[in-house]
């Protein structure tokens, strides 16, 4: 049975749902390989406009890395060879070319916290918790620390990683980690509204914008401005930018041509 369910609806919204309840969606090698393959599939599918990452379990989005693999007797070189999965996953989400939405319908723990932070938007239901408790079992959130430091203030990042304590969804919202906090009964409707909104935008301009953000996120200011100026000039050559402005002035819905 697949560990990641994949579905694309008629709006162009691809939903990837982690589905390994026996391990609480632990991010083992097999699940990560499936997730990478499905994200690549969504990236290459021109009909996909939005990617939603969620879980089939309403108690836990994911418990994080597979602890059994940390303590097994596999050779160190074998373990090291598999460590590239998380960097590949984070880079793929950054370079997806279409917006990604993490829907936290359950607790988001350890490596899964990094996965959520790698998405563009994060919608959480009330009652879920976030954090990186690795230090409690003699591990450390090495790979996701780069994402945590880019997402929350330094003092909070240190607190999360050094104490292993979890934070509530309410605190995550106050830290601007979460975009929207929703009652459990309203979660589906809120995700539908958000994905409707995203899917209605020009896929071409969304891809150009997403690629620009990914390319300039860590550039020095002047280099970022040079790159963004070139991307804006490229956007001016597209039919979609003309169609968007024309539709706005004519008070009608735009018809995107993708060119």
C-alpha positions in Angstrom: 0.0 0.0 0.0 1.3 3.5 -0.8 2.5 5.6 2.2 1.5 8.8 0.5 -2.0 9.2 -1.1 -2.1 11.4 -4.2 -5.1 13.0 -5.8 -5.6 15.9 -8.2 -9.1 17.5 -8.3 -10.8 19.4 -11.1 -9.4 22.7 -9.7 -5.8 21.6 -10.2 -5.3 21.1 -6.5 -3.0 18.1 -5.8 -3.4 16.7 -2.3 -0.6 14.6 -0.9 -1.7 12.9 2.3 0.8 11.0 4.5 -0.8 7.6 5.2 1.3 5.4 7.5 -0.7 5.3 10.7 1.3 2.3 12.1 4.3 4.6 12.5 2.4 7.8 13.1 3.6 8.9 9.7 7.3 8.6 10.7 9.5 10.1 8.0 11.4 6.9 7.1 13.2 6.3 3.9 10.3 4.7 2.1 7.8 7.4 2.9 10.3 10.2 2.0 11.0 8.5 -1.3 7.3 8.4 -2.1 6.8 11.9 -1.0 9.7 13.1 -3.2 8.3 11.2 -6.2 4.8 12.6 -5.7 6.1 16.2 -5.3 8.1 15.8 -8.5 5.0 14.4 -10.2 3.0 17.5 -9.1 5.8 19.8 -10.2 5.9 18.4 -13.7 2.1 18.2 -14.1 1.0 21.4 -15.9 -2.6 20.8 -14.7 -1.6 21.1 -11.0 -1.9 24.7 -9.7 -1.6 24.1 -5.9 -0.1 21.4 -3.8 -1.6 20.5 -0.4 0.4 18.4 2.1 -1.6 16.8 4.9 -2.2 13.6 6.8 -4.9 10.9 6.8 -4.5 10.8 10.6 -6.4 13.6 12.5 -4.2 13.1 15.6 -0.7 13.5 14.1 0.5 15.0 10.9 3.8 13.3 11.4 5.9 12.2 14.4 9.1 13.1 12.5 12.1 11.0 11.7 12.0 7.2 12.1 13.7 6.6 15.4 14.1 2.9 14.8 16.4 3.7 11.9 18.6 6.0 14.1 19.5 3.1 16.4 19.6 0.1 14.1 22.9 -1.6 13.2 23.1 -0.5 9.6 26.6 0.7 8.6 27.2 4.4 9.2 28.0 4.9 5.5 24.6 3.5 4.6 22.9 5.9 7.0 24.9 8.8 5.7 24.0 8.0 2.1 20.3 8.4 2.9 20.6 11.7 4.7 20.1 13.7 1.4 16.4 13.0 1.4 15.5 15.9 3.7 17.6 18.5 1.8 16.2 17.2 -1.5 12.7 17.5 -0.1 13.2 21.0 1.2 14.8 22.2 -2.0 12.0 20.6 -4.1 9.3 22.4 -2.1 11.2 25.6 -2.6 11.5 25.1 -6.3 8.1 23.6 -6.9 7.0 26.4 -9.1 3.5 26.4 -7.6 2.2 27.3 -4.1 2.4 24.6 -1.4 0.1 24.5 1.6 0.7 22.4 4.7 -2.5 21.5 6.4 -1.6 20.5 10.0 -4.6 18.4 11.0 -2.5 16.8 13.8 0.7 17.3 15.7 3.7 18.4 13.7 6.8 17.0 15.3 10.6 16.9 14.7 11.5 16.5 11.0 7.9 17.1 10.1 8.2 20.6 11.6 10.8 21.3 9.0 8.6 19.9 6.3 5.8 22.2 7.3 8.1 25.2 7.4 9.3 24.4 3.9 5.8 24.9 2.6 4.7 28.3 1.5 1.6 28.5 3.7 0.6 26.6 6.9 -3.0 26.1 8.0 -3.5 24.5 11.4 -6.5 23.3 13.3 -7.0 24.3 16.9 -5.4 22.0 19.4 -2.4 20.8 17.4 1.2 21.1 18.7 4.4 22.0 16.9 8.0 21.4 17.9 11.3 19.5 17.7 11.6 17.1 20.7 14.6 15.3 19.3 16.9 16.4 22.1 14.6 14.4 24.5 15.8 11.1 23.0 19.4 12.0 22.5 19.1 13.4 19.0 19.2 17.0 17.6 17.2 18.6 14.9 20.2 19.2 12.7 18.5 19.3 9.2 15.5 21.4 10.1 17.5 24.0 12.1 18.1 25.9 8.9 14.4 26.3 8.4 13.6 27.0 12.0 16.2 29.9 12.1 14.6 31.3 9.0 11.1 31.1 10.3 11.1 32.2 14.0 13.1 34.6 16.2 16.5 33.3 17.3 15.5 33.1 21.0 12.4 31.0 20.2 14.4 28.8 17.8 16.9 28.1 20.5 14.2 27.4 23.0 12.5 24.9 20.7 15.6 23.0 19.8 17.4 23.0 23.1 14.5 22.2 25.4 12.5 20.0 23.1 9.3 21.5 24.4 6.3 21.7 22.1 4.3 24.9 21.4 0.6 25.2 20.9 -1.0 26.2 17.6 -2.0 29.4 19.2 1.6 30.3 20.0 2.7 29.2 16.5 0.2 31.7 15.1 1.5 34.5 17.3 5.0 33.7 16.1 3.8 33.9 12.5 4.7 30.3 11.9 1.0 29.5 11.1 -0.9 31.5 8.6 -4.4 30.5 9.7 -5.7 28.8 12.8 -9.1 27.1 12.3 -11.6 25.2 14.5 -11.5 21.5 13.6 -15.0 21.6 12.1 -14.1 24.4 9.8 -10.7 23.1 8.6 -11.9 21.6 5.4 -13.9 24.6 4.3 -11.0 27.0 5.1 -8.5 24.9 3.1 -11.0 24.8 0.2 -11.4 28.6 0.3 -7.6 29.1 0.4 -6.8 26.7 -2.4 -9.7 28.1 -4.6 -8.1 31.5 -4.2 -4.6 30.2 -5.1 -5.7 28.0 -8.0 -7.6 31.0 -9.6 -4.3 32.9 -10.1 -2.1 32.8 -13.2 0.0 29.6 -13.0 2.6 31.2 -15.1 3.0 34.3 -13.0 2.8 32.1 -9.9 5.7 30.0 -11.1 7.8 33.1 -12.1 7.1 34.6 -8.6 7.8 31.4 -6.8 11.1 30.8 -8.7 12.2 34.4 -8.0 11.5 34.0 -4.2 13.4 30.7 -4.2 16.4 32.2 -6.0 16.7 35.4 -4.0 15.8 34.3 -0.5 19.4 34.2 0.7 21.0 36.5 -1.7 22.6 39.8 -0.6 20.2 42.8 -1.1 21.8 44.2 -4.3 22.1 40.8 -6.0 18.5 40.1 -5.1 17.3 43.4 -6.6 19.2 42.7 -9.8 17.6 39.2 -10.2 14.1 40.5 -9.3 14.4 43.3 -11.9 15.2 40.8 -14.6 12.2 38.6 -13.5 9.9 41.6 -13.6 11.1 42.4 -17.1 10.4 38.8 -18.1 6.9 39.0 -16.5 6.1 42.1 -18.7 6.6 39.9 -21.8 3.8 37.5 -20.9 0.2 37.5 -22.2 -1.1 36.7 -18.7 0.1 40.0 -17.2 -1.8 41.9 -19.9 -4.9 39.7 -19.4 -4.8 40.1 -15.7 -4.7 43.9 -15.9 -7.3 44.0 -18.7 -9.7 41.7 -16.8 -9.4 43.9 -13.7 -10.2 47.1 -15.6 -13.1 45.3 -17.3 -14.4 43.9 -14.0 -14.4 40.3 -15.2 -12.6 37.1 -14.3 -9.3 36.7 -16.2 -8.7 33.8 -18.7 -5.2 32.7 -18.2 -3.3 31.6 -21.3 -0.1 30.4 -19.6 2.2 32.4 -21.9 
